[in-house]
Amino acid sequence: MEKKKNLKAKIIYEGKQRKKTPILTILIAVVIIAVLATGYLSQWTYHFGGEEKNDIILVSVNGESITQTQLDEQWDSLPIVAKMQMTKDQLLEELVQETLLLQEAKKQKVIVSDAEVEQFINMQLSQMGMTYTQFEEALASQGTTADEMKSIYKKQLTVAKLFDKTIDNTLNASEEEILDYYNKNKESFYRDPQVRVRHILVAIDNKTMNETQAQERVDLILKKLESNNNSNFCEMVQNYSTDFGSVNNCGEYTFGRGQMVPEFEDASYDMKVGEVRVVKSSYGFHIIIKDADIPEGYITLNESISGVEGGQTLAQGIEQVIIEGKAQEVFDTYVNELTEKSEITYFNPLDDNSSTENIKTTKKSAELENENITESKEDLNQETPLESDENVNTAENNQSNPAES
């Protein structure tokens, strides 16, 4: 099946109806959830360190240096899973692209205020059902701070504003495009048997809550549920669950085999509809209530992907994928145009075992005809591909989900 590259900017689109979507809306949807879940600060890479005396300069972008120290600091900050998905060469190319875009934003006098950053973060936290204190604690567990994240978000919002200012800022997917995509990929939308459950996670972290305290919290929640015949489950999710990715949809997940940690998954399949059960996993205690067994079959365009009432339909998920693909093309074209107008000089090779002799390559628009240089740059820009249909089928379930394996 044909695959597409990951978007350079993380794209989230919550489709409500088929309409033109501003690129600004797409590009500013920075995923705080992904930061907390994986520790990978962003699809965009940002360095905090400055150029040190006698530091090795790897690349000069219109006179602005990217150094070995900056690259090493960013590489060291990535979790193992991120390092498995990209090389250090590719990370360097991300830094080059970032520098180009921020330079252009400065030229265009694009400014993002601290108030805009705060407003954006508060909006994201509200959607996640997360307090600012919880946000800070989650970041601390990943070895970063709210101030560092604000710096990252300011850069991302700056790039989004730049796009909105300089290029055609609307994208859409027609009904014909959606139907054509569905028919061409219909086998991808065949669903194996699934279950739909809701859960309340009581995390054990041995800092704020040890296992004994967590068990006491579980007992308290169970008593409150029993006294209300489970009718207050959503209220208990809001008040007690530490799975912030599911708080706003009553702790609900719809999934098939092999998607969750074994303890959670086995219990969910074993339970009867309406049953409540407590299981313990590596994340803590899960109070689970089973809502439905879902039979196998083809997912229809109007069917909710996650099974959540009022949730994103398959048609809206396909619309998202089509728009993301168009946004990728717009992004690539824009960055290529900036690259052709810029002077980018590559110096020292990244391979520690290679020669220490400087390698210098200056690129301008007329010099891009050199095939070797072009092929090398294209290779560096390759990212781990994700199948578009996987993006559709997991569009909503990939929220910050501590139950996932």
Secondary structure, DSSP 4 states (H G I P E B T S, - for coil): ---BPPPSS------SSS--EEHHHHHT---HHHHHHH----SS------PPTTPPEEEEETTEEEEHHHHHHHHHHS-HHHHTT--HHHHHHHHHHHHHHHHHHHHTT----HHHHHHHHHHHHHHHT--HHHHHHHHHHTT--HHHHHHHHHHHHHHHHHHHHHS--EE---HHHHHHHHHHTGGGGEE--EEEEEEEEEE--SSS--HHHHHHHHHHHHHHHHHTTTTTHHHHHHHH---TTTGGGTTEEEE-TTSB-HHHHHHHHHSPTT-EEEEEETTEEEEEEEEEEE--EEPPTTSBSS--TT--BHHHHHHHHHHHHHHHHHHHHHHHHHHHTS-EEE-S-S-TTS--S---EEE-GGGGG-HHHHHHHHHHT----B-HHHHHHTTTTTSS-TTB-
